[in-house]
Amino acid sequence: LTKPTLTVTPDSPVFTGETVNLKCEIKSDHSDWSYVWYKDSTNKPMLQTSDHYTVNGDTLTIRAADKADADQYWCKGKRDGQPDSEFSDFIKLYVKDLPTSTLTVTPDSPVFTGETVNLKCVIESDHSDWRYEWYKGSNKVSDHHTVNRDTHTIRVKKSDEGQYTCKGQRDGRPNSSQSSSAVSLSVT
């Protein structure tokens, strides 16, 4: 009997929100295999397609991975009128939360028009290559403010009042942090 090889991309651990592909590869001269996927310790096949999972050929895709996807997965192949393949070895998928962000505002609110206010974004992460994004409500903060790495400085006017959040983006994995909790800035 043929034994499938199971691979996962990106490498585990994956981060919440990432798309994960599990590939069940059978070395065979036949191309008419279909694939059955298993999760956790039950021997019941997984639901093959839903909003969260899709199967395309030999690949199971998990969209927007979350903590509930952390489990072991394995697969087997089927062909009409032929014995099933062996089960693959299982792969243990680990899912981690994105790094957290904390926003601090100094000096404390309320502040006076014309004062300089510093918003500092701290990301709990071993990586130092974050690009910081600042939001007032749901809008990205405009360019007239100065951004120096993790600190965002505003010379405040009344219209700067509102709720601020920050988050980080980077090129590697994880490629973003969670958004910080909102901090309120009031101007008198």
N, C-alpha and C positions, 0 to 999 in steps of 0.2 A: 504493500500500500504506500501511497505517496503521502509525505508529511509536509504541510504548508509551513512557510516561514512567515512570521508575523513581525512587521516593523511599524514604528510610530514616528511621525514627524509633526511638529518639532520634537526634539528630545524631551522626555519627561525629566523634571517636573514641567508641566505647562502652567500658564497663568490664566486666571479667570478672564474670559472674554476672547481667548485665542481660538482659532480654528485648528482642529486636530485631525490628522489623517492616519488611519490604521490600515495597513495594506497586508492582504493575505495572499502570499505568492506561492503558486504551485509550479514546480519544475515539471513540465509535462509536454508531450507532443500534441496534446488535445487542447483546443481553445474553448470548448463548450462547458467549462466549469461554471457552476453558480456557487455562491458562498453563503454560509450560515454563520452568524455572529453570536457570541455568547458573552455575557457580562456577569460578574459576581460568581458566587459558588453554586448557583442553580444550573442545572443542565438544560434549562429551557432556552430556546433561541430568543434573541432580542427582537423587539419590534424593529422591522427592517428600515422603515422610513417614517419620519415624523417631522415636526417643525425643527426638532433639535438634531436628529440623526438622519443622514441619507446614505444609501448604498449605491455606488456606481461601479459596476464590474467588481473588481477585487478590492475596492477601497470603501471603508466606512468612514464617513466624515462627521465629526462632532462640531457643530457650530456654537460659538460663544460658550466655551467650556465653563462649567461651574463646579462647585465642590461636590455635587451629587455625582459627577462623572468620574471621580477618583475611585478606581476599582480595578479588578483584573479583567482582562479581555482575552478571548481566544476565538479561533475560527476553525471551520473545516470546509472542504469542497465537496460538491455533489455533481454527478453527471447522470443523465437519464439512462436507466437500464444498466448502470455500473455500480459497483460498491462505492460508498463514500470514501473520501480520503481519511487518513488519521486526523486527530485533532492537532492543531499547532500547539507549541508551548504557549503558556499564557504570558501576557505582558501586564505589568502593574503600572497603571497610570496614576501619577500624583498630580494634584492640582493645587497651586498656591495662589493666595490672594495677591493682587498687585500691591506694590509698596504704598504705604500711607503717606499723606501730605498733611502738614500742620502749618496753618497761617497765623502769624502774629502781627499785630499792628501797634506801632509805637509812635508818638505817645498814645495813651489810652483816649478813647472817645469820651466826651465830645472834644473836638479840636476847633481852633479858630481859623477863619478864612485867612489865607496867606501863610499859615504854618506849614512846615515840612513834615510829612508823614512817611514813615517807612513801613512797607509791608514785606515781611520776610517769610519765605516758603521753605520749610525743612522737610525733605523727603527721607523716610527711613529706608536706606538702601546702601549697599556697598559700592554702588556706581557713582561716579562723580561727573558724568558727561550729560547731565540733564539740561534740557532747554526748558525754561520756566514759562508757563502761560498764566495770565492773570485775567480774571473775569469779574465784571460787575454785573450782578444778576446773571443772565445767560449770555451776555455780550462780552466778547473779548475786549480787553481794555485797549484804548486807542494809543497811537504812537507818540503823542506829545509827552507822555510820561517817560521817565528814564528807567531803564531796566538794567541792573548790573548783576548778572548771574542770578543769585537767589533773592535779591532784594530789589523791591520796586518802590521808587520814591515819587511822591506826589506833593506838589505845592498846592494845597487844597483850596478849592472854591466851593461854594454852596452846592453846585451841581455834582460834586464828587461824592456827595452823601449816598450811601447805599450799602448793599451786602456784597462782600468781596470773597472770592475763592481763588485758589491756585491749584495747578497740577503740573506735572513734568512730562516731557516727551523726550525720547532718545532713539537712536538708530538700532541698538541691539535689543535683545529680550531681557527683561520686559520692556516694551516700547512705550509704555505710559505708566504713570502712577494713578492711584485713586485721586479724585478731587478732594480737596480739604473741606472741612466743615466751613460754613459761611461765617465771616466776621463782619460785624456791623460798624460802619464809619458814620458818625454824625458830626455835622459841622455847624458851629454857632456863629 
